[in-house]
Amino acid sequence: MKKIILLLFIVTIIAGCIFAWMVFGSATTFDAKSKYIYAYDSLPPKQQIEQQLQDSNYIRNLWLFNILADRMNVWNRLKPGRFEIEKGESLIDLARRLRNNVQAPARLVINKLRTSNDLAKLVGKNFSTDSAQALQFLTSNDSLQPLGVDTNTLFTLIIPDTYIINWNSSVKKILQRLDKERDKFWHEDRRLAKADSLGLSPKQVYTLASIVEEETNKNDEKGEIASVYINRYKKGMPLGADPTIKFALKDFALKRILYGHLQVASPYNTYRNAGLPPGPICTPSEKTIDAVLNAPSTDYLFFVAKSDFSGYHQFSSNYAQHQQYAKQYQQALNERVAAKQKAQ
């Protein structure tokens, strides 16, 4: 009898250890650092999470997890969101994470965007709102008006950077966060005072910076290019910026702007319209915005690509000199094209 009792005791201890290991030990099946599961507004949380865990096979002993979740009242407390399962996580820790609604925020990485559709796709890729819903909000002046922008000036809310935002945030909340960071940016490093000294508003500086951003990737000459456009703007000249033509045509792959392209009827055609376009043509980097704010004082009115194809430009203050530089570049370009054709 004593042997039976001892055997039962040993079996009970072993069973308890196994159960504890199943509950408190590593329960994940993947090698990656982490995986994600999602709870949407559309379906009951329990049905969604259980289905995802079953389909993905992220954890072992799903049946035990379901028992724990029921006992811990997870499903009545869980809210829509994105939840991370870390490699080596236990069933009890996962259940607690869901019960306490420990959300896994999303990373919104913004570099250069050119259109509202670009932003909508980025939102749809990283957040619960799909791209179609996002685009509907981003193209509605009624939706954007409380943020102090319209469909033309929308991008002035955005300073390219990496933002950590809750996955289930609405488009409005995402833009509010971007607006908050934008406001912080302009109140740093005397940027507002610098814009004022140029006779420009922050939105105008941003729009001008977007043109400079598309003109060159050479940070050390962005200030000079900005000075050209500032001088033209102050003289009431058309800016004559090729990137605005690409934007007006929505053809960003154009290599050369031809005479026919310049006839496009658009407020973004800076060859036909004096002054700044109604809004930015992309999201310029902080460096480019600061290049505009700190642009050197020059008498430059023209620039053209250098004939050595270095990516840099020749600057001039009069049209005759500009024409001379332009002919040099055109001759070099013709020679390069001829050499390529001969080599084929």
C-alpha positions, 0 to 999 in steps of 0.5 A: 500500500505504501508503495502505491501511495509513493508511486502516486505521489511521484506520478503526481509530482512529475505530472505537476512538473510537466504541467508547470513546464507547459504553462510557465516554460517556453511555448513558442515554435518559431525561430524569429525574434517575435511574431504578431497576432491581431484583434480587429473590431470586426469579430469577437476577440476569442474567435480571431486570436484562437484562429490565428494561433491555430493557423500559424502554429506559433505556440505549442499546446493551444488547448492549454492556452485556451483553458488559461485564457478562459480562466484568466478572463482574457476575452472579456478584457481584450481590446482590438490591437496588435500583440507580440509573441516573443520567442521563448514566451510562456503560455501564462505570459502570453495570456497576461499580455492579452488580458492586460492589453499590452499592445505592440506599437507599429513603426511608421518609417517615413522617407520620401513620399510624393503623393497621398496614395503613397502615404495611404499605402504606407498606413495600410501596410503598417496599421489596422486601417486599410489603404483605401480607407486611409486614402479616403481620409487623406483626400478629403478637405473636410477631414483635413481641415481640423489639422490646419491643412488641405489636400495640397498642403497635407505633407507639410504635417510630415517631417520624415523620420521613424515614428512609434504609433499604436497599430490600431490608431486611426488615420486622424490620430496618426496625422495628429501625432505627425502634426505634434512632431512637426510643431516640435521641429519648427520650434527648435533651432530658431527655424520659425525665426529663420523662416520669418527672416526669409519672408516665408511661412513654414509651409512655404519653406517646406514647399520650397524644400520639397522642390530642392529635395527633388533637384539634387541629392547633394546635401552640400549644394542644396543651400545654393539651389535653394538660393536660386529659387528664393531669388526667383521668388522674391523677384516675382519670376516663375520658379521654372522647376522641372520637378514640379512638372513631373509632379503635375504630370504624375510621371516621376520617371521622366528623365528629361523635361521637353517643351511639350511637358511644359504646357501642362495646365496645372497650378504645379506648373512653375513655368507657367505660374509665378510663385510657389506651387500650392503645396509640396511635391514630396516630403523633404528631409530635415537636412533639406528644410534646414538648407532652405532656412540657412541658404546663403545669400547669392545673386544666382538665378540659374543652374544647370547640371555640370558637364562632368556628370558628377551630379553637381550644378553650375550656378550663374546670375545671368542668362548668357552665362547660364546658356554657356554652361547649358551648352557645355552640358548638352554637348557632353550629353550628346557625346555620351549618347553617341558613345553608347550607341556606337558601343552597341 
